[in-house]
């Protein structure tokens, strides 16, 4: 089963449990809000899921577009957040011109990409960001790059160092790294990275 099919099968359940800002950790909310206010120009929520982050950014006065590969998520987001733009889209092949965004939010949207495939969405994020544009990237972290049994379908943990290497190769300079470990929860990380002026 593909990742999109796995999420389609559980889209309603996922949206009910995780599809609101009430389900977001306060430190994540603070980090993403600070990132968004520094991003200059339009923002892309790449892999927006039920759309709550997209809508939250719009409520802050940010021009934002949410895309997701799962039609049920896009339909849910449009119903739940009228007036906010949501489209079906693939983070591996973004339907946007080069250098058209000031910010890209990839909040756990690449967790199902195998290590040999993660360079593809990172390159796309770099391509659609203008020089100096900012990427906010959320991920599951751990001591080694390894798969684990995510509730929906197989996902991957990444230590910060190899992920930093991937981002550097894609055309980014890492400017902030955050890791959060709490009892009974999987460790998570967040990276803020800037698209280099010399291109992707």
VOGU-3710 file (C-alpha; in Angstrom, 3 decimals, decimal comma):
1> xxxxxxxxxx> 0,000/0,000/0,000  1,316/3,457/-0,903  1,671/6,177/1,713  -1,186/8,135/0,137  -3,458/5,080/0,213  -2,539/4,360/3,838  -3,480/7,907/4,859  -6,641/7,841/2,768  -7,781/4,760/4,694  -7,390/6,607/8,006
11> xxxxxxxxxx> -7,928/10,222/6,948  -11,091/10,795/9,008  -9,525/9,312/12,147  -6,306/11,264/11,653  -8,163/14,541/11,129  -10,280/14,018/14,230  -7,314/13,273/16,505  -4,608/15,533/15,069  -6,350/17,998/12,771  -6,531/21,022/15,060
21> xxxxxxxxxx> -4,122/23,402/16,725  -5,316/22,050/20,083  -3,339/18,895/19,294  -0,130/20,842/18,607  2,623/21,008/21,223  3,036/24,609/22,471  6,743/24,685/21,645  6,005/23,607/18,059  3,413/26,320/17,721  5,836/28,935/19,025
31> xxxxxxxxxx> 8,638/27,763/16,730  6,501/27,725/13,583  4,957/31,099/14,356  8,396/32,662/14,816  9,611/31,070/11,583  6,554/32,247/9,653  6,965/35,832/10,785  10,549/35,813/9,502  9,608/34,351/6,120  9,219/37,095/3,545
41> xxxxxxxxxx> 6,383/36,576/1,077  4,120/33,639/0,382  4,375/30,433/2,391  3,743/26,856/1,215  2,488/24,246/3,687  3,954/21,230/1,907  2,064/18,130/3,020  -0,625/20,018/4,937  -2,703/17,011/5,998  -6,030/18,166/7,517
51> xxxxxxxxxx> -5,003/21,790/7,001  -4,853/23,143/10,558  -1,350/24,568/10,230  -2,240/26,246/6,926  -5,325/27,814/8,458  -3,404/28,926/11,528  -0,796/30,663/9,407  -3,565/32,342/7,405  -5,081/33,576/10,678  -1,771/35,331/11,377
61> xxxxxxxxxx> -2,157/37,302/8,160  0,280/35,189/6,140  -0,446/34,410/2,491  -0,313/30,624/2,526  -1,225/27,679/0,331  -1,618/24,124/1,629  -1,043/21,068/-0,532  -1,414/17,367/0,155  -1,342/14,174/-1,889  -4,373/12,714/-0,077
71> xxxxxxxxxx> -7,664/13,953/-1,618  -9,597/13,264/1,606  -7,282/15,611/3,512  -7,708/18,340/0,906  -11,501/17,945/0,980  -11,520/18,026/4,788  -9,331/21,138/4,865  -11,527/22,981/2,371  -14,657/22,188/4,387  -13,074/23,034/7,721
81> xxxxxxxxxx> -11,246/26,195/6,707  -13,151/28,025/3,962  -11,286/30,950/2,520  -7,900/29,243/2,845  -6,350/27,786/-0,296  -5,863/24,018/-0,394  -4,907/21,937/-3,412  -3,903/18,398/-4,156  -0,159/18,333/-4,720  2,949/16,208/-4,465
91> xxxxxxxxxx> 5,934/17,401/-2,439  8,193/15,415/-4,775  7,002/17,454/-7,765  5,713/20,863/-6,709  3,542/22,676/-9,246  5,124/26,061/-8,559  7,711/28,171/-10,406  11,277/28,489/-9,186  11,897/31,001/-6,388  8,184/31,680/-5,864
101> xxxxxxxxxx> 7,967/31,370/-2,056  9,479/33,029/0,975  8,839/30,050/3,222  8,114/26,319/3,072  6,646/24,433/6,022  7,426/20,717/5,877  6,017/19,616/9,196  6,632/15,849/9,371  5,656/15,604/5,699  8,816/13,706/4,686
111> xxxxxxxxxx> 8,777/11,131/7,503  7,733/8,340/5,135  10,497/9,032/2,611  13,203/6,385/2,693  16,759/7,723/3,138  17,545/7,240/-0,539  14,455/9,266/-1,517  14,465/12,232/0,858  16,699/14,318/-1,407  13,819/14,664/-3,877
121> xxxxxxxxxx> 11,433/16,756/-1,730  14,350/18,706/-0,222  15,444/19,701/-3,724  11,897/20,765/-4,552  11,663/22,864/-1,380  14,894/24,595/-2,335  13,743/25,127/-5,915  10,504/26,914/-5,006  12,115/29,070/-2,313  13,702/32,336/-3,296
131> xxxxxxxxxx> 17,291/32,943/-2,106  17,125/33,632/1,614  13,787/31,833/1,899  13,203/29,778/5,015  12,332/26,108/5,468  10,737/24,842/8,692  11,259/21,100/8,817  9,773/18,741/11,424  10,927/15,140/11,825  11,234/12,159/14,152
141> xxxxxxxxxx> 14,734/11,824/15,542  16,872/9,051/17,014  20,471/7,823/17,292  20,568/6,327/13,771  18,649/6,591/10,521  16,137/3,769/10,785  12,550/2,804/9,944  9,877/2,365/12,577  6,243/1,330/12,661  4,326/4,593/12,495
151> xxxxxxxxxx> 0,585/4,410/13,255  -0,262/4,856/9,565  2,648/3,330/7,654  6,409/2,867/7,873  8,300/6,037/8,764  11,921/6,949/9,473  13,905/8,470/12,313  16,835/10,750/11,537  19,677/11,967/13,737  20,335/15,661/13,215
161> xxxxxxxxxx> 23,801/15,245/11,638  22,855/13,208/8,529  19,746/15,325/8,022  21,897/18,445/8,168  24,105/16,851/5,486  21,062/16,216/3,284  19,888/19,803/3,690  23,330/21,156/2,894  23,467/19,067/-0,287  20,025/20,361/-1,276
171> xxxxxxxxxx> 21,135/24,002/-1,032  20,286/24,980/2,547  22,184/26,463/5,460  20,874/25,206/8,803  20,317/28,107/11,187  18,361/26,503/14,067  18,042/22,961/15,435  15,561/21,903/18,123  15,088/18,448/19,661  12,358/17,527/22,134
181> xxxxxxxxxx> 12,264/14,343/24,197  9,371/13,656/26,548  8,347/10,531/28,485  6,212/8,045/26,535  6,594/10,012/23,297  8,848/9,567/20,288  11,692/12,123/20,208  11,084/14,815/17,612  13,207/17,452/15,985  12,789/20,662/14,054
191> xxxxxxxxxx> 15,221/22,464/11,788  15,014/25,984/10,420  17,125/26,308/7,288  17,789/29,092/4,805  17,972/28,627/1,050  21,439/29,664/-0,075  21,892/32,519/-2,519  24,090/30,408/-4,811  21,175/28,166/-5,777  20,054/24,609/-5,307
//
